[in-house]
């Protein structure tokens, strides 16, 4: 699975050259981006969603961002974000932040 930039803030998730999803990566401030409108095809299993987040997190690291922000809309997503090393920063807004660990 890999990411291909389609427009300024629009990206496609692809596997074997076939689109399997898309998302927006909005630049917030120096070194921070926000993941929005993540959509994946219906045939993607829950386990593959973890892989989707891992690919996005790797991409964010590769392009030099320090943080990735995600607003959660479900308890399931909260659980997934926690599993992927995101930290809840704002309970009211359900804002989670992944801090990139640049080695």
MDTraj code that builds the backbone (N, CA, C; nanometers):
import mdtraj as md
import numpy as np

residues = "UNK UNK UNK UNK UNK UNK UNK UNK UNK UNK UNK UNK UNK UNK UNK UNK UNK UNK UNK UNK UNK UNK UNK UNK UNK UNK UNK UNK UNK UNK UNK UNK UNK UNK UNK UNK UNK UNK UNK UNK UNK UNK UNK UNK UNK UNK UNK UNK UNK UNK UNK UNK UNK UNK UNK UNK UNK UNK UNK UNK UNK UNK UNK UNK UNK UNK UNK UNK UNK UNK UNK UNK UNK UNK UNK UNK UNK UNK UNK UNK UNK UNK UNK UNK UNK UNK UNK UNK UNK UNK UNK UNK UNK UNK UNK UNK UNK UNK UNK UNK UNK UNK UNK".split()
xyz = np.array([
    [0.0851, -0.1163, 0.0000],
    [0.0000, 0.0000, 0.0000],
    [0.0903, 0.1234, 0.0000],
    [0.0482, 0.2252, -0.0774],
    [0.1270, 0.3473, -0.0833],
    [0.0346, 0.4671, -0.1031],
    [0.0919, 0.5860, -0.0889],
    [0.0173, 0.7113, -0.0984],
    [0.0631, 0.7871, -0.2215],
    [-0.0352, 0.8426, -0.2927],
    [-0.0064, 0.9251, -0.4092],
    [-0.0794, 1.0581, -0.3926],
    [-0.0051, 1.1684, -0.4051],
    [-0.0677, 1.2999, -0.3945],
    [-0.1407, 1.3299, -0.5241],
    [-0.2697, 1.3689, -0.5124],
    [-0.3537, 1.3940, -0.6292],
    [-0.3679, 1.5441, -0.6541],
    [-0.3920, 1.6186, -0.5466],
    [-0.4020, 1.7641, -0.5529],
    [-0.3221, 1.8204, -0.4367],
    [-0.3340, 1.9508, -0.4141],
    [-0.2565, 2.0170, -0.3095],
    [-0.2708, 1.9475, -0.1741],
    [-0.3932, 1.9218, -0.1290],
    [-0.4145, 1.8592, 0.0022],
    [-0.4833, 1.7231, -0.0082],
    [-0.5040, 1.6737, -0.1296],
    [-0.5766, 1.5486, -0.1513],
    [-0.4801, 1.4358, -0.1892],
    [-0.4967, 1.3232, -0.1200],
    [-0.4096, 1.2073, -0.1404],
    [-0.4933, 1.0827, -0.1636],
    [-0.4393, 0.9892, -0.2411],
    [-0.5045, 0.8599, -0.2617],
    [-0.4195, 0.7505, -0.1992],
    [-0.4898, 0.6549, -0.1382],
    [-0.4258, 0.5325, -0.0909],
    [-0.4391, 0.4318, -0.2037],
    [-0.3295, 0.3687, -0.2411],
    [-0.3332, 0.2741, -0.3522],
    [-0.2676, 0.1426, -0.3136],
    [-0.3182, 0.0377, -0.3759],
    [-0.2582, -0.0946, -0.3612],
    [-0.2581, -0.1561, -0.5004],
    [-0.1417, -0.1971, -0.5456],
    [-0.1257, -0.2537, -0.6808],
    [-0.1859, -0.1598, -0.7861],
    [-0.1551, -0.0316, -0.7751],
    [-0.2013, 0.0736, -0.8666],
    [-0.3522, 0.0956, -0.8664],
    [-0.4252, 0.0350, -0.7737],
    [-0.5699, 0.0536, -0.7633],
    [-0.6022, 0.1418, -0.6426],
    [-0.6842, 0.2469, -0.6627],
    [-0.7216, 0.3305, -0.5485],
    [-0.8081, 0.2517, -0.4496],
    [-0.7723, 0.2594, -0.3215],
    [-0.8523, 0.1910, -0.2193],
    [-0.9060, 0.2904, -0.1159],
    [-0.8662, 0.4169, -0.1303],
    [-0.9148, 0.5176, -0.0376],
    [-0.8535, 0.6530, -0.0668],
    [-0.8956, 0.7518, 0.0122],
    [-0.8421, 0.8863, -0.0040],
    [-0.8506, 0.9601, 0.1292],
    [-0.7773, 1.0692, 0.1372],
    [-0.7806, 1.1541, 0.2556],
    [-0.7249, 1.2907, 0.2205],
    [-0.7507, 1.3857, 0.3080],
    [-0.6928, 1.5187, 0.2964],
    [-0.5920, 1.5367, 0.4085],
    [-0.4813, 1.6004, 0.3771],
    [-0.3801, 1.6347, 0.4756],
    [-0.3652, 1.7860, 0.4717],
    [-0.4211, 1.8511, 0.5735],
    [-0.4256, 1.9965, 0.5801],
    [-0.3066, 2.0470, 0.6622],
    [-0.2317, 2.1415, 0.6051],
    [-0.1193, 2.2012, 0.6778],
    [-0.1744, 2.2969, 0.7830],
    [-0.1396, 2.2755, 0.9094],
    [-0.1887, 2.3607, 1.0178],
    [-0.0901, 2.4715, 1.0518],
    [0.0252, 2.4345, 1.0969],
    [0.1297, 2.5302, 1.1340],
    [0.2618, 2.4644, 1.1011],
    [0.3677, 2.5300, 1.1406],
    [0.4999, 2.4711, 1.1131],
    [0.5068, 2.3304, 1.1708],
    [0.5196, 2.2339, 1.0852],
    [0.5410, 2.0975, 1.1303],
    [0.4181, 2.0204, 1.1744],
    [0.2985, 2.0764, 1.1559],
    [0.1768, 2.0046, 1.1974],
    [0.0796, 1.9932, 1.0801],
    [0.0175, 1.8767, 1.0710],
    [-0.0827, 1.8528, 0.9693],
    [-0.2056, 1.7891, 1.0314],
    [-0.3182, 1.8027, 0.9631],
    [-0.4429, 1.7441, 1.0127],
    [-0.4994, 1.6499, 0.9080],
    [-0.5276, 1.5287, 0.9518],
    [-0.5882, 1.4281, 0.8653],
    [-0.7389, 1.4502, 0.8640],
    [-0.7968, 1.4649, 0.7449],
    [-0.9404, 1.4858, 0.7311],
    [-0.9963, 1.3996, 0.6187],
    [-1.1236, 1.3715, 0.6286],
    [-1.1999, 1.3029, 0.5236],
    [-1.1368, 1.1719, 0.4777],
    [-1.0886, 1.0936, 0.5732],
    [-1.0332, 0.9625, 0.5390],
    [-1.1469, 0.8707, 0.4977],
    [-1.1363, 0.8167, 0.3780],
    [-1.2362, 0.7231, 0.3272],
    [-1.1635, 0.6040, 0.2674],
    [-1.2157, 0.4847, 0.2958],
    [-1.1602, 0.3636, 0.2361],
    [-1.2748, 0.2832, 0.1753],
    [-1.2393, 0.2014, 0.0779],
    [-1.3412, 0.1181, 0.0126],
    [-1.4024, 0.0210, 0.1114],
    [-1.5247, -0.0179, 0.0855],
    [-1.5998, -0.1064, 0.1746],
    [-1.5310, -0.2399, 0.2008],
    [-1.4552, -0.2889, 0.1048],
    [-1.3952, -0.4221, 0.1195],
    [-1.2697, -0.4224, 0.2076],
    [-1.2316, -0.3078, 0.2635],
    [-1.1139, -0.3025, 0.3504],
    [-1.1521, -0.3559, 0.4886],
    [-1.0790, -0.4558, 0.5348],
    [-1.1084, -0.5171, 0.6647],
    [-1.0604, -0.4264, 0.7779],
    [-1.1158, -0.4458, 0.8980],
    [-1.0710, -0.3652, 1.0121],
    [-0.9199, -0.3730, 1.0355],
    [-0.8616, -0.4886, 1.0129],
    [-0.7172, -0.5026, 1.0283],
    [-0.6404, -0.4173, 0.9287],
    [-0.6960, -0.4001, 0.8107],
    [-0.6313, -0.3182, 0.7075],
    [-0.6359, -0.1701, 0.7446],
    [-0.7353, -0.1306, 0.8254],
    [-0.7436, 0.0085, 0.8694],
    [-0.6178, 0.0438, 0.9500],
    [-0.5704, -0.0505, 1.0307],
    [-0.4455, -0.0287, 1.1038],
    [-0.3306, -0.0049, 1.0061],
    [-0.3277, -0.0836, 0.9011],
    [-0.2236, -0.0677, 0.7994],
    [-0.2353, 0.0681, 0.7315],
    [-0.3588, 0.1123, 0.7051],
    [-0.3817, 0.2436, 0.6447],
    [-0.3198, 0.3527, 0.7325],
    [-0.3472, 0.3467, 0.8625],
    [-0.2911, 0.4469, 0.9530],
    [-0.1389, 0.4382, 0.9588],
    [-0.0836, 0.3184, 0.9556],
    [0.0619, 0.3037, 0.9574],
    [0.1246, 0.3656, 0.8327],
    [0.0613, 0.3463, 0.7180],
    [0.1122, 0.4036, 0.5929],
    [0.1054, 0.5563, 0.5992],
    [-0.0049, 0.6097, 0.6511],
    [-0.0191, 0.7553, 0.6635],
    [0.0843, 0.8108, 0.7622],
    [0.1020, 0.7434, 0.8748],
    [0.1995, 0.7892, 0.9738],
    [0.3417, 0.7870, 0.9164],
    [0.3753, 0.6850, 0.8405],
    [0.5068, 0.6769, 0.7767],
    [0.5238, 0.7894, 0.6753],
    [0.4184, 0.8172, 0.5994],
    [0.4227, 0.9242, 0.4995],
    [0.4456, 1.0601, 0.5662],
    [0.3722, 1.0858, 0.6744],
    [0.3840, 1.2117, 0.7485],
    [0.5271, 1.2294, 0.7989],
    [0.5848, 1.1212, 0.8471],
    [0.7236, 1.1256, 0.8939],
    [0.8179, 1.1565, 0.7786],
    [0.7936, 1.0925, 0.6633],
    [0.8793, 1.1088, 0.5459],
    [0.8778, 1.2529, 0.4937],
    [0.7621, 1.3184, 0.5004],
    [0.7531, 1.4558, 0.4489],
    [0.7942, 1.5590, 0.5537],
    [0.8353, 1.5140, 0.6717],
    [0.8938, 1.6030, 0.7698],
    [0.7996, 1.6689, 0.8688],
    [0.6747, 1.6221, 0.8766],
    [0.5848, 1.6786, 0.9768],
    [0.6218, 1.6268, 1.1154],
    [0.5932, 1.7075, 1.2158],
    [0.6231, 1.6688, 1.3541],
    [0.4998, 1.6152, 1.4252],
    [0.3810, 1.6581, 1.3786],
    [0.2562, 1.6147, 1.4414],
    [0.1502, 1.5867, 1.3356],
    [0.0646, 1.4886, 1.3664],
    [-0.0516, 1.4597, 1.2845],
    [-0.1738, 1.4662, 1.3750],
    [-0.2671, 1.5553, 1.3428],
    [-0.3883, 1.5754, 1.4220],
    [-0.5050, 1.5011, 1.3583],
    [-0.5870, 1.4389, 1.4423],
    [-0.7079, 1.3689, 1.3955],
    [-0.8195, 1.3979, 1.4942],
    [-0.9354, 1.4374, 1.4408],
    [-1.0538, 1.4509, 1.5247],
    [-1.1354, 1.3239, 1.5089],
    [-1.1596, 1.2577, 1.6206],
    [-1.2316, 1.1308, 1.6192],
    [-1.3822, 1.1548, 1.6266],
    [-1.4552, 1.0644, 1.5637],
    [-1.6015, 1.0737, 1.5662],
    [-1.6654, 0.9459, 1.6187],
    [-1.5816, 0.8564, 1.6737],
    [-1.6378, 0.7315, 1.7258],
    [-1.5457, 0.6688, 1.8295],
    [-1.6033, 0.5874, 1.9143],
    [-1.5241, 0.5149, 2.0139],
    [-1.4290, 0.4165, 1.9459],
    [-1.4738, 0.3589, 1.8346],
    [-1.3894, 0.2647, 1.7604],
    [-1.2639, 0.3349, 1.7096],
    [-1.2819, 0.4543, 1.6534],
    [-1.1665, 0.5298, 1.6045],
    [-1.0774, 0.5722, 1.7211],
    [-1.1381, 0.6104, 1.8335],
    [-1.0589, 0.6435, 1.9530],
    [-0.9656, 0.5277, 1.9884],
    [-1.0205, 0.4069, 1.9897],
    [-0.9431, 0.2878, 2.0240],
    [-0.8290, 0.2665, 1.9248],
    [-0.8607, 0.2811, 1.7966],
    [-0.7603, 0.2620, 1.6917],
    [-0.6490, 0.3660, 1.7045],
    [-0.6856, 0.4915, 1.7282],
    [-0.5862, 0.5979, 1.7410],
    [-0.4953, 0.5738, 1.8612],
    [-0.5546, 0.5303, 1.9706],
    [-0.4760, 0.5008, 2.0900],
    [-0.3766, 0.3876, 2.0598],
    [-0.4234, 0.2866, 1.9876],
    [-0.3384, 0.1738, 1.9492],
    [-0.2218, 0.2199, 1.8608],
    [-0.2454, 0.3225, 1.7792],
    [-0.1440, 0.3723, 1.6857],
    [-0.0565, 0.4824, 1.7462],
    [-0.0540, 0.4916, 1.8801],
    [0.0344, 0.5845, 1.9515],
    [-0.0097, 0.7309, 1.9444],
    [-0.1358, 0.7562, 1.9091],
    [-0.1883, 0.8921, 1.9173],
    [-0.2206, 0.9204, 2.0635],
    [-0.2134, 1.0482, 2.1024],
    [-0.2470, 1.0882, 2.2391],
    [-0.3639, 1.1860, 2.2348],
    [-0.4623, 1.1628, 2.3220],
    [-0.5783, 1.2513, 2.3254],
    [-0.5379, 1.3838, 2.3872],
    [-0.5545, 1.4930, 2.3124],
    [-0.5133, 1.6253, 2.3584],
    [-0.6316, 1.7115, 2.3997],
    [-0.7492, 1.6860, 2.3426],
    [-0.8666, 1.7655, 2.3771],
    [-0.9871, 1.6724, 2.3818],
    [-1.0342, 1.6461, 2.5015],
    [-1.1444, 1.5516, 2.5209],
    [-1.2721, 1.6034, 2.4569],
    [-1.3002, 1.7312, 2.4747],
    [-1.4233, 1.7903, 2.4225],
    [-1.4318, 1.7811, 2.2696],
    [-1.3219, 1.8147, 2.2031],
    [-1.3189, 1.8102, 2.0559],
    [-1.2821, 1.6720, 2.0031],
    [-1.2469, 1.5798, 2.0944],
    [-1.1984, 1.4465, 2.0573],
    [-1.0797, 1.4564, 1.9624],
    [-0.9884, 1.5478, 1.9970],
    [-0.8682, 1.5701, 1.9174],
    [-0.7558, 1.4803, 1.9666],
    [-0.6996, 1.4048, 1.8727],
    [-0.5863, 1.3163, 1.9005],
    [-0.4672, 1.3667, 1.8206],
    [-0.3479, 1.3561, 1.8788],
    [-0.2267, 1.4007, 1.8105],
    [-0.1223, 1.2897, 1.8139],
    [-0.0672, 1.2639, 1.6957],
    [0.0445, 1.1714, 1.6834],
    [0.1705, 1.2555, 1.6707],
    [0.2635, 1.2359, 1.7631],
    [0.3904, 1.3080, 1.7591],
    [0.4946, 1.2196, 1.6919],
    [0.5452, 1.2682, 1.5794],
    [0.6420, 1.1923, 1.5012],
    [0.7737, 1.1867, 1.5771],
    [0.8277, 1.0689, 1.5840],
    [0.9533, 1.0460, 1.6536],
    [1.0639, 1.0392, 1.5500],
    [1.1188, 1.1547, 1.5124],
    [1.2275, 1.1576, 1.4135],
    [1.3559, 1.1060, 1.4765],
    [1.4077, 1.0016, 1.4178],
    [1.5313, 0.9421, 1.4722],
    [1.6525, 1.0096, 1.4142],
])
top = md.Topology()
chain = top.add_chain()
for i, resn in enumerate(residues, 1):
    res = top.add_residue(resn, chain, resSeq=i)
    for name in ("N", "CA", "C"):
        top.add_atom(name, md.element.get_by_symbol(name[0]), res)
traj = md.Trajectory(xyz[None], top)
